[in-house]
Amino acid sequence: MTDVLILGGTGWLSGRIAAHALGAGATVTCLARGARPAPPGASLVLADRDEEDAYDVVSGTDWDHVIDISSRADHVSAAVRALGDRAARWTFVSSMSVYRDDETVGTDESAPRHPAAQEAEEYDYGPQKVAAEDAVQDALGDRALLVRPGLIVGDGDPSDRFGYWAAAFLRALDEPVLVPPLHGRKAQIIDVDDVAAFVVAATVTGAVNAIGGVRDLEDVLRTVRAATGHIGQVIVGDEERLVAEGVEYWAGPRSLPLWLPPEMAGFMTRSNARYTESGGTLSPLSDTVERVVADERERGVDRERRAGLTRTEERELLDVFAR
């Protein structure tokens, strides 16, 4: 039986990874602060990764597989120092945000990365992931896999980026929905369960872009809309006007999620060839959308969320575009 240690294991993605490892017959230990429960069947070791003794309880065990998803390089470096010699295999879940070129279409894992974060610098997600990758690769070498997901979607997603669109169409019913400029805009998405399954089962090493195929953003939103049964108008906003009205790109409050500036054409058009060649699977978009729509119905389409427009904000903007 495989002994798997997940540094985390109680969050959205890490919890799915733990569940997939359990489903594959592994013995799973999650190391976390304990704010949330571990998945049923997993053991939970309470630890604060800010503390020097965070790994004391688990550092005396030989692990078949250690999995870390942290976005803090100091946490990753400390884990590698404490556990690197006890791990037969190490997977670090990194991010597409390590890449500094968002303009070139079709880049693969060899694309240039941001400079690694330095200790004294203000926190920056991409450079932190780069520094974490370096710590893992330098210590583990050919025992290490660096998984670089892009836009992870699915039910329960706490970012609300993809789920926003299901909620927007559901709450509008037969009324209009505002969407961003769509011509030439692309989207690459990957189901959270596909990422989790790959992290658990992959046998390759080095870096892998874990991301879906390139799709037209218009087709993605059309699929979501069809699944919700929305019959109102779809109003395409003008880019310059949206920006002038303070609507944000990609994510966050007062945003139109998944919308990117034209100059970022490479951000959602990266190569996933190594992922698929290494056994990575891609769930049908319609299946993922069906789960997301059901999840948004259950959690409430008018709830406070981390990304998108409120319905009031959306109506105000629709009035602007109707003038």
C-alpha positions in Angstrom: 0.0 0.0 0.0 1.3 3.5 -0.9 1.9 6.0 1.9 1.0 9.5 0.7 1.6 12.7 2.6 -0.3 15.7 1.5 0.9 19.1 2.8 -2.6 20.5 3.0 -5.3 18.1 2.0 -8.2 20.0 3.5 -8.7 22.7 0.8 -10.6 22.5 -2.5 -7.9 21.1 -4.7 -5.8 19.4 -2.1 -8.9 17.8 -0.7 -9.7 16.4 -4.1 -6.2 15.1 -4.4 -6.5 13.4 -1.0 -9.8 11.8 -2.1 -8.3 10.5 -5.4 -5.3 9.0 -3.5 -7.7 7.3 -1.1 -9.7 6.0 -4.1 -6.5 4.6 -5.5 -6.0 2.6 -2.4 -3.3 4.7 -0.7 -2.9 5.4 2.9 -3.2 9.2 3.1 -2.0 11.6 5.8 -2.8 15.3 5.6 -0.7 17.9 7.3 -2.8 21.1 7.9 -3.7 23.6 10.6 -7.1 21.9 11.1 -9.4 24.7 10.2 -11.2 22.2 7.9 -11.6 18.4 8.2 -9.5 16.0 6.2 -11.5 13.8 3.7 -13.0 10.7 5.2 -10.5 7.9 5.4 -7.4 10.3 5.7 -5.4 10.9 8.8 -4.9 14.5 9.9 -1.8 15.8 11.5 -2.2 19.3 13.0 0.6 21.6 12.2 1.3 25.3 11.4 3.8 25.6 8.5 5.0 28.9 9.9 6.5 27.0 12.9 9.9 25.4 12.9 8.6 22.1 14.2 5.8 21.8 11.6 7.1 18.6 10.2 8.4 16.9 13.3 5.5 14.4 13.5 5.9 13.2 9.9 9.7 13.6 9.3 10.5 10.2 10.8 8.4 8.3 8.2 9.5 7.1 4.8 6.9 8.4 2.3 6.2 6.9 -1.1 4.7 10.2 -2.3 4.8 13.7 -0.8 2.4 16.3 -2.4 2.6 20.0 -1.8 0.5 22.8 -3.2 1.7 25.7 -1.2 2.1 29.2 -2.8 4.7 30.3 -0.3 8.3 29.5 -1.2 9.4 29.5 2.4 6.9 26.8 3.3 8.0 24.7 0.3 11.7 25.1 1.1 11.2 24.2 4.7 9.2 21.1 3.7 11.9 20.0 1.3 14.6 20.4 4.0 12.6 18.4 6.5 11.2 15.7 4.3 13.1 15.5 1.0 15.3 12.6 2.1 12.3 10.6 3.2 10.3 10.9 0.0 10.5 8.4 -2.9 8.5 10.8 -5.1 7.6 14.5 -4.7 4.9 16.4 -6.5 4.7 20.2 -6.3 1.5 21.7 -7.7 2.7 25.0 -9.2 0.9 27.2 -11.6 0.9 28.6 -15.2 1.6 31.9 -13.4 5.3 31.0 -13.3 5.5 32.0 -17.0 6.5 35.6 -17.8 5.4 35.5 -21.5 1.6 36.0 -21.8 1.7 37.1 -25.4 3.2 34.2 -27.4 0.6 31.6 -28.4 1.4 27.9 -28.0 4.3 28.0 -25.6 5.2 24.8 -23.7 7.0 24.0 -20.5 10.3 25.4 -21.8 8.9 29.0 -21.9 10.8 31.5 -19.7 9.6 32.0 -16.1 9.5 35.0 -13.9 12.6 35.5 -11.8 12.3 33.6 -8.5 11.0 35.5 -5.5 13.6 36.7 -3.0 13.0 36.7 0.7 12.9 40.5 1.2 10.5 41.1 -1.7 6.8 41.8 -1.4 4.7 38.7 -2.0 4.0 38.0 -5.7 2.2 34.8 -6.6 4.1 33.9 -9.8 7.6 34.5 -8.5 6.7 32.7 -5.3 5.8 29.6 -7.3 9.0 29.9 -9.3 11.1 30.0 -6.1 9.1 27.0 -4.8 9.7 25.0 -8.0 13.4 25.7 -7.8 13.6 24.5 -4.2 11.8 21.2 -5.1 13.8 20.6 -8.3 17.2 21.4 -6.7 16.6 19.1 -3.8 14.6 16.2 -5.4 15.9 16.2 -9.0 14.5 13.3 -10.9 12.2 12.4 -8.0 10.2 15.6 -8.6 7.1 16.4 -10.7 6.1 20.1 -11.1 2.5 20.2 -12.1 1.5 23.6 -13.6 -2.3 24.0 -13.8 -4.0 26.9 -15.5 -7.6 27.7 -14.9 -9.0 24.9 -12.6 -12.8 24.6 -12.5 -15.4 22.5 -11.0 -18.0 22.3 -8.2 -17.0 23.9 -5.0 -14.5 26.3 -6.6 -13.8 29.0 -4.0 -12.4 31.4 -6.6 -15.9 31.8 -8.2 -14.3 32.6 -11.6 -16.0 29.9 -13.7 -19.0 29.5 -11.5 -19.8 33.2 -11.9 -21.1 32.5 -15.4 -23.4 29.7 -14.3 -24.8 32.0 -11.6 -25.1 35.0 -14.0 -27.2 33.0 -16.5 -29.2 31.3 -13.8 -30.1 34.5 -11.9 -31.1 36.4 -15.1 -33.6 33.8 -16.3 -35.2 35.6 -19.3 -33.4 38.9 -18.7 -30.2 40.1 -20.4 -26.7 39.0 -19.3 -23.6 41.1 -19.9 -20.6 39.3 -21.4 -17.1 40.6 -22.3 -15.8 41.0 -25.8 -15.6 37.5 -27.3 -14.1 37.8 -30.8 -10.7 36.1 -30.8 -10.7 35.5 -27.0 -9.7 32.0 -25.8 -10.1 29.9 -22.7 -8.3 26.9 -21.4 -10.0 25.1 -18.5 -9.3 21.9 -16.7 -11.6 20.0 -14.3 -10.4 19.9 -10.7 -10.8 16.1 -10.7 -8.6 15.7 -13.8 -5.8 17.7 -12.0 -6.2 15.7 -8.8 -6.1 12.4 -10.7 -3.0 13.4 -12.5 -1.2 14.5 -9.4 -1.9 11.2 -7.8 -1.1 8.9 -10.7 1.5 10.5 -12.9 4.8 8.8 -13.2 6.7 11.4 -15.2 9.1 14.0 -13.7 10.0 17.6 -14.6 7.4 20.2 -15.4 4.0 19.5 -17.0 1.3 22.0 -18.0 -1.9 20.6 -16.6 -4.5 22.5 -18.7 -7.3 21.8 -21.1 -7.3 22.4 -24.8 -7.7 25.8 -26.3 -11.4 26.8 -26.8 -13.1 29.9 -28.0 -14.4 31.8 -24.9 -17.7 32.3 -26.8 -18.1 28.5 -27.1 -17.4 28.0 -23.4 -20.0 30.6 -22.3 -22.5 29.2 -24.8 -22.1 25.8 -23.2 -22.7 27.2 -19.8 -25.7 29.2 -20.9 -27.3 26.2 -22.5 -26.9 24.2 -19.3 -28.7 26.9 -17.3 -31.6 27.3 -19.7 -31.2 31.0 -19.9 -33.4 32.5 -22.6 -32.7 36.2 -22.3 -30.5 38.4 -24.4 -26.7 38.2 -24.3 -25.2 41.7 -24.5 -21.5 41.9 -25.5 -19.8 44.8 -23.8 -17.4 47.1 -25.6 -13.9 46.7 -24.2 -13.0 50.4 -23.9 -16.4 51.2 -22.2 -16.1 48.3 -19.8 -12.6 49.5 -18.7 -13.9 53.0 -18.4 -16.7 51.8 -16.1 -14.2 50.1 -13.8 -14.9 46.5 -14.8 -11.9 44.3 -14.1 -10.4 41.6 -16.2 -10.1 37.9 -15.3 -11.3 37.8 -11.6 -12.0 39.6 -8.4 -14.8 42.0 -7.4 -16.5 43.9 -10.2 -15.0 41.8 -12.9 -16.1 39.8 -15.9 -14.3 36.6 -15.2 -12.1 34.8 -17.8 -12.0 38.1 -19.9 -8.4 39.0 -20.7 -6.8 42.0 -22.5 -6.0 41.4 -26.2 -2.3 41.6 -25.5 -2.5 38.5 -23.3 -3.3 36.1 -26.1 -0.8 33.6 -24.9 -2.1 33.3 -21.4 -4.9 30.9 -22.4 -3.3 29.2 -25.4 -0.5 27.2 -23.9 0.5 23.7 -25.0 -0.9 20.8 -23.0 0.8 18.2 -25.1 3.0 16.8 -22.4 0.1 16.5 -20.0 -2.0 14.4 -22.5 1.1 12.4 -23.5 1.8 11.6 -19.8 -1.7 10.1 -19.3 -3.5 13.3 -18.2 -7.3 13.1 -18.9 -9.7 15.9 -19.9 -13.3 15.6 -18.9 -15.9 16.7 -21.4 -16.7 20.4 -20.9 -20.5 19.6 -20.8 -20.0 17.2 -17.8 -18.0 19.8 -15.9 -20.5 22.5 -16.7 -23.4 20.4 -15.5 -21.7 19.9 -12.1 -20.9 23.6 -11.8 -24.5 24.6 -12.6 -25.9 22.2 -10.0 -23.4 23.5 -7.5 -24.3 27.2 -8.1 -28.0 26.3 -7.7 -27.2 24.6 -4.4 -24.9 27.3 -3.0 -27.1 30.2 -4.2 -26.7 32.4 -7.3 -27.0 35.6 -5.3 -24.5 34.8 -2.6 -21.5 37.0 -2.0 -18.7 35.8 -4.2 -15.0 36.5 -4.8 -15.3 37.2 -8.6 -17.8 38.8 -11.0 -20.5 41.4 -10.8 -23.4 41.5 -8.5 -26.7 41.5 -10.3 -27.2 45.2 -9.3 -23.8 46.1 -10.8 -24.6 44.1 -13.9 -28.0 45.8 -14.4 -26.3 49.2 -14.1 -23.8 48.3 -16.7 -26.5 47.0 -19.0 -28.2 50.3 -18.7 -25.0 52.0 -19.7 -24.7 49.9 -22.9 -28.4 50.5 -23.7 -27.9 54.2 -24.0 
